[in-house]
Amino acid sequence: MKITKIIRLAVVLAVLPALSGCWYLVAGGAGAYGGYKMKEKGYTLQNPIAKEKTSKQ
């Protein structure tokens, strides 16, 4: 019983460092998707962020 707990703990400790880089990819993907959706709605990246104005003639 004690050996099983030790093995489980060792597996968890071995896997955690391998997954740490994945969080950067997830965050980057979420940011890219958010930017894409904002661009669809007419927003552009400026300082400050503003909606594009259409010119009326």
Helices and strands as residue ranges (DSSP letters): H 2-19, H 22-40, E 43-44, E 50-51
